[in-house]
Amino acid sequence: MVTSISEPLSAPLDVGFDYTRSLGPVLGRFATELREHRVLGVRGSDGRVHVPPVEYDPVTAQPLTEFVQVGTEGTVTTWSWIPEPLAGQPLQRPFAWALIKLDGADTALLHAVDAGSPQAMAIGMRVRVRWTAEPVGGIRDIECFEPLDAPERAVAATPEPVTMITSPVHLRYLHSASPEESRYLRGLAEGRLLGQRCPACGKVYVPPRPACPTDGVPTEDEVELPDRGVVTTFCVVNVPFLGQRIKPPYVAAYVLLDGADIAFLHLVLGCAAEEVRMGMRVRAVWRPRESWGTTLENIDHFAPTGEPDAPYESFAQHL
Amino acid sequence: MAGEVAVVGFAQAPNVRRTHGTTNGVEMLVPVFAELLAATGLSKRDIGFWCSGSSDYLAGRAFSFIAAVDAIGAWPPIAESHVEMDAAWALYEAWVKIRTGEVDTALVYGFGKSSAGDLRRVLALQLDPYLVAPLWPDSVGVAGLQARLGLAAGLWTQRQMAEVAARGQRDVDELLARPYVADPLRAHDCAPITDGAAAVVLASAERAGELCARPAWITGIEHRVETPNLGARDLTTSPSTVAAAEAAGAEGIELAELHAPFSHQEILLRQALGLGERVRVNPSGGALAGNPMFAAGLARIGEAASRIHSGAAGRVLAHATSGPLLQQNLVCVMEGR
C-alpha cells in the first residue's frame, strides 16, 4: 500500500523556562545599584566608561574593576520604531528601541523609549530613566526611558545586594509531524498501528520516520502491524519522580511488534514486575474507544499473552 | 596543489515562506543530498566528513539536529559534526578537516524551518542573556538601530536601501510609499522568513578535479568576531568583516555574495569591503531573496562557487554572518583555474 497525501498534523508547542543566572561581581553590582536607582559603568583599559558594565575589556581582555556612577539621563544615539510590540518587550504600546548614551558613559545602552509616536523621536534627544514600581535587581528595573519633558514619577527603592536574575523565556511554535508520522497518528485514532517499509533495506519502522536512518531515503510502503509483539528489553522502575502516574515498581519495556524492525518504549503491566522477561509475548491493552485520539496513549499498556516466549535469536538483532 | 581545498558542488532547497515538513527540516535535506551526490557522482559512503549548521531554537526542541542525520542514512557509521550557527562555519570546520589530511571529501549542510516559531522573538535569544535579552529586542527593531545610524551619517539613503531590495526588478518609488515595519525599515528592507536548506561538497586537491570540471579553489577563508555589546560597537561599518577579508586575501574580486539579511547591511558590507562598481554583488538575490536561517551563509559560498563552476567568474568572494547586526563574519575567497 502506498501512502496517500493528506495534510500533516500539527499542534502548538509552547516551551518555557525561567532561567536563573548568577551575576558575578560586575553585573551583580550593576543590578544591585539599579535597584537603588543608580546606574554604574566600568572604566575600560582605554579610559572609556562602559555602560552597561563589561567584565573584561572588549579590546585588551583585561578584567575591569573600576566602577563609575553615571547619570540617569542621557542622549539617544539611534532609534527604531516598534508599532506593534511583541510579547515580553518593555512596553505593550508602540515604542522606540534606542541606544542611549547616559551622561558620563562612553558606550550606549539598549532600551525602550516611551515617546508616544515616532515624530517625538530624534537622534540627540534627551531622555531619562523611568524606574519600575517594583524593582527586583536587573535591567528591567528600568521600565523604559522617557523624554525629559515627561512628568517625573516618584518611586521608592529597597536594599539587599542582588546576586541572581531570573529570566523567563517563553517561545511559541507550531510543531509539525511529518506526513508519515501523521498517517501513523491518524491510524492510532482508529485503533490501527501503521508503520512504513524502507524501499532500500526493507526494514519496517513504527512509528514511521520521514527517512530511513540507514539509507537516507523516504520510506514509502505502508504496513499495518498487529498490536502484539515481544519484549526485547526492559527495566523495572523503582524510583519515584515528579509527575509519575503509576506506583513503582513497574516495568518500562521495548516492545517489538510482530513484523516491525524497530521497538518502541511502552509499559508492561498485568503481571508482577519480576515476571517480565526478554522474549515475553505481549499484546496491547487499549483504552476505551471513546477516549482515543491521535496518540500512542490510546494503548494504555501492554500485557502478557501467555504464549510461549520468543526465542532470543528471533529478536537479537533488534536490541 | 597539495593541501588546497575546493568547493565542487552546491545544492539548495527551494526558499519558501513555509514548508509542511517537520520542525527539524529533515525532509528538505533528502532531495538536496540526492541532487548534490548525483551532480558530483559521489555516494554517501564516499563522503569522508559530514558537518552541519542549525539551531534548536528554531525547532523548539533539544538536539533537533540529530533527527537530520536520518536524512544522511548514517549507516555504516559516519564521521559527523555540528555547529549551532550558520553552516558557513560548519564549512570552515570541514575545510580544516580536509587540510589536516584526515579526509579528502566533506559534505556541509545547513537547514532550518524558521516558520515554526516567531523568528523575531527567537533571535532575541542570541543577545546578551543578562542585560539585553530580558528586554526581548526583536531582530527587526535592532536592525533598525543600525540602519538609522548609517542614514544619519549619510552612508546610505532609504532610496538606496530600496534599490538594493528592488534589484532593478521592482518600482523603487512604489516600495518607498509603503509603511514602515520598524521605522526606518520597511518590509522590503528585511529578509523574508524562509524555510530552507543548503549543502556544499568540499574536496581535496587530489579529488577535486575528478568531481568537478572547474572547481572553486578556496584561496582564503577567515572569520572574526566583535563584542556582543551592541552599544560599544561602530555599527556603521564591520571591522570584523574587514579583518577577515584582509586575512583571506580579498583582492581582485569580480563577484561577491554578501550575507546581508537587511538591505542597509548589503550597502554597509559593500562599503566595508571596498567593492567597486565593477564588482557584481549578490547575483543570486542574496538573503533578501531568501533567508533560510543557518543555511543562508553557506548558500552564499555555494552561490559564489557555482559562478566559478559555470565559468561566469574567475575570482569571487563569499561572506557569511552570524549573530546580531553582523557581529561575527566569515569571508571565503575562491578562484577558478
Interface residues (C-beta under 8 A of the other chain):
Chain A: E7 P8 L13 V15 Y19 R21 L23 L27 F30 H50 V51 P52 V54 P58 T77 T78 W79 S80 W81 I82 P83 L86 A87 G88 Q89 P90 W97 A98 L99 K101 T107 A108 L109 L110 H111 A112 P118 I123 G138 I139 R140 I165 S167 V169 L171 R172 Y173 L174 H175 S176 A177 S178 P179 E181 R209 P210 A211 C212 P213 T214 D215 G216 V217 P218
Chain B: H20 G21 T22 T23 V26 E27 V30 F33 K44 Y57 A59 G60 R61 V69 D70 A71 I72 G73 A74 W75 S115 A116 G117 D118 R120 R121 V122 A124 L125 P129 Y130 L131 V132 A133 P134 L135 W136 P137 D138 V140 G141 V142 A143 G144 L145 Q146 A147 R148 L149 A152 Y180 A182 D183 P184 L185 T227 N229 L230 G231 A232 L235
